[in-house]
């Protein structure tokens, strides 16, 4: 997850960096045809659209889909720009983007459901449920791994040449194959002592989930999280499958020109960064959590409570979710970034509000746009999104 909040996180245009006001207006007009019927006020919708348009023009974004939740209700979503530049396919609220690290909250919600059902002991050694993971010199628990306190390493580097970060192999047995990337490596810290963000760690959570549920990770998540929430289009990012509405993936070169993103097969890290979803489906996920349809309120609150390191200080990360107070109110959120995508999910539970931002380009500041849109939603004074 490439996170910025807190410490984390001619037919159309030849290059998005050359967007004109006319082209941008065309994007907005095109988007309106694919927007969900709005339940928010016209004034808020106008402000949301203006904020999105400004952000896209300022940052040369090919396509973005946004959804908002207000009063615990999915109220509005829309797509802006292009899901596919070469074929002139507009982005819509149903366009499927790589969630990247927003996959972690989905996995965490599934794990917490198993805990609620007394099938997963968060404080037992993780090997109780995942015997394929070798024992280390000290105990590692599922709770610690969910909160990035388990000492599991992240990627070995940030280079596309890293065989993990730029993986090109496809794996059908996603969890067991993913474990092989890191299971035998030494820990980067003693479990429970310090925060070490790790996408690999969530493969271990997925393995524990399989052991506790007796089902394949993807099957359990689909039946117990996606289907109850109404997330009928959310699925794993399988490069061999023809997936309707899946966006193309983009990056910028050093000159700022839009290019196709580097290749990635994320089948080895589905639990931590391998799901595809739409703004519409992620809004449904938000609504299901805010209305206690997936988890009991006490379970949800536990999942959203920041953990503490050995020094007693809060890490700013709970069980699969980031926590903060950037807007003056407690929030829960998660960002994601990988080849061809930048994403952010932000909720302010006490105001019963949520914002989903999904973009089809990497290294964009999705958190900045999500925060700006949340300010509009909550009626706060806003500044121009950079």
C-alpha positions as CSV (number, residue, x, y, z in Angstrom):
1,X,0.0,0.0,0.0
2,X,1.4,3.4,-1.0
3,X,-0.2,5.6,1.5
4,X,0.0,9.3,2.1
5,X,-2.4,10.0,4.9
6,X,-0.8,10.0,8.4
7,X,2.5,8.0,7.7
8,X,1.3,5.3,5.5
9,X,-0.7,4.8,2.4
10,X,-7.3,13.6,-30.6
11,X,-10.4,11.2,-30.1
12,X,-10.2,11.9,-26.4
13,X,-6.6,12.9,-25.7
14,X,-3.2,11.6,-26.8
15,X,-1.9,12.2,-23.3
16,X,-4.0,12.9,-20.2
17,X,-1.5,15.6,-19.3
18,X,-2.8,17.6,-22.3
19,X,-6.5,17.7,-21.0
20,X,-8.2,20.8,-22.1
21,X,-11.2,22.4,-20.4
22,X,-13.4,21.1,-23.2
23,X,-12.2,17.6,-22.8
24,X,-12.6,17.7,-19.1
25,X,-16.2,19.0,-19.6
26,X,-16.8,16.0,-21.9
27,X,-15.6,13.7,-19.2
28,X,-18.1,15.1,-16.8
29,X,-20.9,15.0,-19.3
30,X,-20.0,11.4,-20.1
31,X,-19.8,10.5,-16.5
32,X,-23.3,11.8,-15.7
33,X,-24.8,9.3,-18.1
34,X,-23.3,6.5,-16.1
35,X,-23.9,7.8,-12.6
36,X,-26.2,6.2,-10.1
37,X,-29.4,8.1,-9.5
38,X,-28.4,10.6,-6.8
39,X,-29.9,10.8,-3.4
40,X,-27.5,13.5,-2.2
41,X,-28.5,17.1,-2.5
42,X,-27.8,18.7,-5.9
43,X,-25.5,21.2,-4.2
44,X,-23.3,18.5,-2.7
45,X,-23.3,16.6,-6.0
46,X,-22.1,19.7,-7.9
47,X,-19.3,20.2,-5.3
48,X,-18.3,16.6,-5.5
49,X,-18.1,16.6,-9.3
50,X,-16.2,19.9,-9.3
51,X,-13.6,18.5,-6.8
52,X,-13.2,15.4,-8.9
53,X,-12.8,17.3,-12.1
54,X,-10.2,19.6,-10.5
55,X,-8.2,16.7,-9.1
56,X,-8.2,14.9,-12.5
57,X,-7.1,17.9,-14.4
58,X,-4.4,18.8,-11.9
59,X,-3.0,15.3,-11.7
60,X,-3.6,13.9,-15.2
61,X,-5.8,11.0,-14.1
62,X,-7.1,8.8,-16.9
63,X,-10.1,7.4,-15.1
64,X,-11.7,7.5,-11.6
65,X,-14.8,6.1,-10.0
66,X,-16.2,7.5,-6.8
67,X,-19.0,6.5,-4.4
68,X,-20.3,8.2,-1.3
69,X,-22.3,6.9,1.7
70,X,-24.3,9.3,3.8
71,X,-26.6,8.5,6.7
72,X,-25.5,4.8,6.5
73,X,-27.0,4.8,2.9
74,X,-25.3,4.4,-0.4
75,X,-26.3,7.6,-2.0
76,X,-24.3,8.4,-5.1
77,X,-21.6,7.1,-7.4
78,X,-20.2,7.9,-10.8
79,X,-17.3,7.3,-13.2
80,X,-15.2,10.0,-14.7
81,X,-12.7,9.9,-17.6
82,X,-11.7,6.7,-19.3
83,X,-11.5,3.1,-18.2
84,X,-9.7,2.3,-21.5
85,X,-8.0,5.1,-23.3
86,X,-7.2,3.1,-26.5
87,X,-10.8,2.0,-27.0
88,X,-12.5,5.1,-25.6
89,X,-14.4,3.2,-22.9
90,X,-15.7,5.6,-20.2
91,X,-15.2,4.8,-16.5
92,X,-18.5,4.1,-14.6
93,X,-19.5,3.3,-11.1
94,X,-19.4,-0.4,-12.2
95,X,-15.9,-0.3,-13.6
96,X,-13.6,-2.8,-11.8
97,X,-10.3,-1.6,-10.5
98,X,-7.5,-3.3,-8.6
99,X,-8.2,-2.7,-5.0
100,X,-4.5,-3.3,-4.1
101,X,-4.3,-3.0,-0.3
102,X,-8.0,-2.2,0.2
103,X,-8.1,-6.0,-0.1
104,X,-6.8,-6.1,3.5
105,X,-10.0,-4.7,5.2
106,X,-12.0,-7.3,3.3
107,X,-9.7,-10.1,4.6
108,X,-9.8,-8.6,8.1
109,X,-13.6,-8.5,8.1
110,X,-13.7,-12.2,7.2
111,X,-11.2,-13.0,10.0
112,X,-13.2,-11.0,12.5
113,X,-16.4,-12.9,11.6
114,X,-14.6,-16.2,12.3
115,X,-13.5,-14.7,15.7
116,X,-17.1,-13.7,16.4
117,X,-18.2,-17.2,15.6
118,X,-15.5,-18.6,18.1
119,X,-13.7,-20.4,15.2
120,X,-10.6,-18.3,15.2
121,X,-8.6,-17.4,18.4
122,X,-6.8,-14.2,17.5
123,X,-4.3,-14.8,20.3
124,X,-3.4,-18.4,19.6
125,X,-0.2,-19.2,17.6
126,X,-1.0,-18.6,14.0
127,X,0.3,-22.2,13.2
128,X,-2.8,-23.6,15.0
129,X,-4.7,-22.6,11.8
130,X,-1.8,-22.4,9.3
131,X,0.5,-25.4,10.0
132,X,2.3,-24.7,6.7
133,X,3.9,-21.6,8.2
134,X,7.0,-22.7,10.1
135,X,7.4,-21.9,13.8
136,X,9.7,-19.1,14.6
137,X,11.8,-18.4,17.8
138,X,8.8,-16.6,19.3
139,X,5.0,-16.9,19.0
140,X,3.2,-15.0,16.3
141,X,-0.6,-14.5,16.6
142,X,-3.2,-13.7,14.0
143,X,-4.0,-10.5,15.9
144,X,-0.4,-9.4,15.6
145,X,-0.3,-10.2,11.9
146,X,-3.6,-8.4,11.2
147,X,-2.1,-5.3,12.9
148,X,1.3,-5.5,11.2
149,X,2.9,-6.3,14.5
150,X,3.9,-9.9,13.6
151,X,7.4,-9.1,12.3
152,X,6.6,-10.5,8.8
153,X,8.5,-8.8,6.1
154,X,7.0,-6.7,3.3
155,X,8.4,-6.8,-0.3
156,X,12.2,-7.2,-0.6
157,X,12.4,-4.0,-2.7
158,X,10.3,-1.4,-4.5
159,X,11.6,-2.4,-7.9
160,X,9.5,-3.8,-10.7
161,X,12.4,-6.3,-11.1
162,X,11.6,-7.7,-7.6
163,X,10.0,-11.2,-8.4
164,X,7.4,-10.5,-5.8
165,X,6.5,-6.9,-6.5
166,X,6.5,-7.5,-10.3
167,X,5.4,-11.1,-10.2
168,X,4.5,-12.6,-13.6
169,X,3.7,-16.2,-12.5
170,X,0.1,-17.3,-12.1
171,X,-0.9,-19.4,-9.1
172,X,-4.2,-21.3,-8.7
173,X,-3.5,-22.3,-5.1
174,X,-3.2,-18.6,-4.0
175,X,-2.6,-19.0,-0.3
176,X,-0.2,-21.9,-0.2
177,X,1.8,-20.6,-3.2
178,X,1.9,-17.1,-1.6
179,X,3.3,-18.5,1.6
180,X,6.3,-19.9,-0.2
181,X,7.5,-16.4,-1.0
182,X,8.3,-15.5,2.6
183,X,7.5,-18.4,5.0
184,X,11.2,-19.4,5.5
185,X,12.6,-15.9,5.8
186,X,13.6,-14.4,9.2
187,X,11.3,-12.0,11.0
188,X,12.1,-8.3,10.7
189,X,11.3,-7.7,14.3
190,X,10.1,-9.5,17.4
191,X,6.3,-10.0,17.2
192,X,4.3,-7.4,19.2
193,X,7.2,-4.9,19.5
194,X,6.9,-2.6,16.5
195,X,4.8,-1.8,13.4
196,X,6.1,-3.4,10.2
197,X,3.7,-3.0,7.3
198,X,3.4,-6.3,5.4
199,X,1.3,-7.4,2.5
200,X,2.9,-10.8,2.8
201,X,1.5,-11.0,6.3
202,X,-2.0,-11.0,5.0
203,X,-1.3,-14.1,3.0
204,X,-0.6,-15.7,6.4
205,X,-4.0,-14.3,7.7
206,X,-5.6,-15.9,4.6
207,X,-4.0,-19.2,5.5
208,X,-5.3,-18.9,9.1
209,X,-8.7,-18.1,7.8
210,X,-8.7,-21.3,5.7
211,X,-7.7,-23.4,8.7
212,X,-10.3,-21.9,10.9
213,X,-13.1,-22.1,8.4
214,X,-12.3,-25.3,6.6
215,X,-12.8,-23.6,3.3
216,X,-10.7,-22.0,0.6
217,X,-10.0,-18.3,1.4
218,X,-11.7,-17.0,-1.7
219,X,-14.8,-19.2,-1.2
220,X,-15.2,-18.2,2.4
221,X,-14.9,-14.5,1.7
222,X,-17.3,-14.7,-1.2
223,X,-20.0,-16.5,0.7
224,X,-19.6,-14.7,4.1
225,X,-18.6,-11.1,3.1
226,X,-19.2,-10.3,-0.6
227,X,-22.5,-11.9,-1.1
228,X,-24.1,-10.7,2.2
229,X,-22.9,-7.2,1.4
230,X,-24.3,-7.3,-2.1
231,X,-20.8,-7.1,-3.7
232,X,-21.8,-9.2,-6.6
233,X,-19.1,-8.0,-9.1
234,X,-16.1,-8.1,-6.7
235,X,-13.7,-10.9,-7.6
236,X,-10.0,-11.8,-7.8
237,X,-7.8,-10.2,-10.4
238,X,-7.3,-13.2,-12.7
239,X,-5.3,-12.1,-15.8
240,X,-6.4,-15.2,-17.8
241,X,-10.1,-14.6,-17.3
242,X,-12.2,-12.3,-19.4
243,X,-13.7,-10.0,-16.8
244,X,-16.4,-7.6,-17.9
245,X,-15.9,-3.9,-16.9
246,X,-12.3,-4.4,-15.8
247,X,-10.3,-1.2,-16.4
248,X,-7.0,-1.0,-18.2
249,X,-4.1,-0.1,-16.0
250,X,-1.8,2.9,-16.4
251,X,1.3,4.7,-15.1
252,X,3.2,7.9,-16.0
253,X,6.7,7.9,-17.4
254,X,9.3,10.5,-16.3
255,X,7.9,13.1,-18.7
256,X,4.4,12.7,-17.3
257,X,3.0,10.8,-20.4
258,X,0.5,8.1,-19.7
259,X,1.7,4.6,-20.5
260,X,0.3,1.1,-19.9
261,X,1.4,-0.1,-16.4
262,X,4.0,-2.7,-15.8
263,X,2.7,-6.3,-15.8
264,X,1.5,-7.9,-12.6
265,X,0.0,-11.2,-11.7
266,X,-1.3,-10.7,-8.1
267,X,-2.6,-14.3,-7.7
268,X,0.0,-14.9,-5.0
269,X,-1.3,-12.1,-2.7
270,X,-5.0,-12.1,-3.0
271,X,-5.7,-11.6,0.7
272,X,-3.4,-8.6,0.9
273,X,-3.7,-7.1,-2.5
274,X,-5.4,-9.2,-5.2
275,X,-9.1,-8.3,-5.4
276,X,-10.9,-6.3,-8.1
277,X,-14.0,-4.2,-7.2
278,X,-16.1,-1.3,-8.2
279,X,-16.9,2.0,-6.5
280,X,-20.5,0.7,-6.3
281,X,-19.5,-2.6,-4.6
282,X,-17.2,-0.9,-2.2
283,X,-20.0,1.5,-1.2
284,X,-22.1,-1.6,-0.4
285,X,-19.3,-2.9,1.7
286,X,-19.2,0.4,3.6
287,X,-22.9,0.3,4.2
288,X,-22.9,-3.3,5.4
289,X,-20.2,-2.5,8.0
290,X,-21.8,0.8,9.1
291,X,-25.2,-1.0,9.5
292,X,-23.7,-4.0,11.4
293,X,-24.8,-6.4,8.7
294,X,-21.5,-8.3,8.5
295,X,-20.3,-8.0,12.0
296,X,-21.8,-7.3,15.4
297,X,-21.1,-3.8,16.6
298,X,-18.7,-4.9,19.3
299,X,-16.7,-7.0,16.8
300,X,-16.6,-4.1,14.4
301,X,-15.4,-1.7,17.1
302,X,-12.7,-4.2,18.1
303,X,-11.6,-4.4,14.5
304,X,-11.4,-0.6,14.3
305,X,-9.4,-0.1,17.5
306,X,-5.8,0.8,17.0
307,X,-3.3,-1.6,18.4
308,X,-0.3,-0.6,20.5
309,X,3.3,-1.5,20.1
310,X,5.5,-2.7,23.0
311,X,6.2,0.9,24.1
312,X,2.4,1.4,24.7
313,X,2.0,3.9,21.9
314,X,-0.9,3.4,19.4
315,X,0.3,2.4,15.9
316,X,-2.5,4.1,14.1
317,X,-3.4,0.8,12.6
318,X,-6.1,-1.6,13.9
319,X,-7.0,-5.1,12.6
320,X,-6.7,-4.6,8.9
321,X,-7.7,-0.9,9.0
322,X,-5.9,2.4,9.4
323,X,-7.3,4.7,12.1
324,X,-7.0,8.5,12.4
325,X,-8.5,11.8,13.2
326,X,-7.4,14.0,10.4
327,X,-10.9,15.6,10.0
328,X,-11.3,16.2,13.7
329,X,-13.4,13.0,14.0
330,X,-12.3,9.4,14.4
331,X,-12.0,7.7,11.0
332,X,-11.2,4.3,9.7
333,X,-9.6,3.9,6.3
334,X,-7.2,2.1,4.0
335,X,-5.4,3.0,0.9
336,X,-4.0,0.9,-1.9
337,X,-1.4,1.3,-4.7
338,X,0.1,-1.2,-7.1
339,X,0.7,-1.4,-10.9
340,X,-2.1,0.6,-12.6
341,X,-4.1,1.6,-9.6
342,X,-4.5,4.0,-6.7
343,X,-7.4,3.5,-4.2
344,X,-8.8,4.8,-1.0
345,X,-11.7,3.9,1.3
346,X,-12.5,6.4,4.1
347,X,-15.2,6.2,6.7
348,X,-16.3,8.5,9.6
349,X,-18.5,6.1,11.6
350,X,-20.0,8.5,14.0
351,X,-21.2,10.7,11.1
352,X,-22.3,7.5,9.2
353,X,-20.4,8.6,6.2
354,X,-18.0,6.9,3.7
355,X,-16.1,7.7,0.5
356,X,-14.7,5.3,-2.1
357,X,-12.1,6.5,-4.6
358,X,-10.7,4.1,-7.3
359,X,-8.3,5.3,-10.0
360,X,-6.7,3.4,-12.9
361,X,-3.2,4.9,-12.5
362,X,-0.5,4.2,-10.0
363,X,1.1,6.6,-7.6
364,X,-1.8,9.0,-7.5
365,X,-2.9,10.5,-4.2
366,X,-6.3,8.9,-3.8
367,X,-6.3,9.7,-0.1
368,X,-6.2,13.5,-0.9
369,X,-9.2,13.2,-3.1
370,X,-11.1,11.0,-0.7
371,X,-10.4,13.4,2.2
372,X,-11.6,16.4,0.1
373,X,-14.8,14.6,-0.9
374,X,-15.4,13.6,2.7
375,X,-15.2,17.3,3.8
376,X,-17.8,18.1,1.2
377,X,-20.0,15.3,2.4
378,X,-19.7,16.4,6.1
379,X,-20.3,20.1,5.2
380,X,-16.8,21.1,6.2
381,X,-14.9,24.1,4.7
382,X,-12.8,22.7,1.8
383,X,-9.7,23.8,0.0
384,X,-8.8,23.0,-3.6
385,X,-7.6,19.5,-4.1
386,X,-4.1,19.5,-5.5
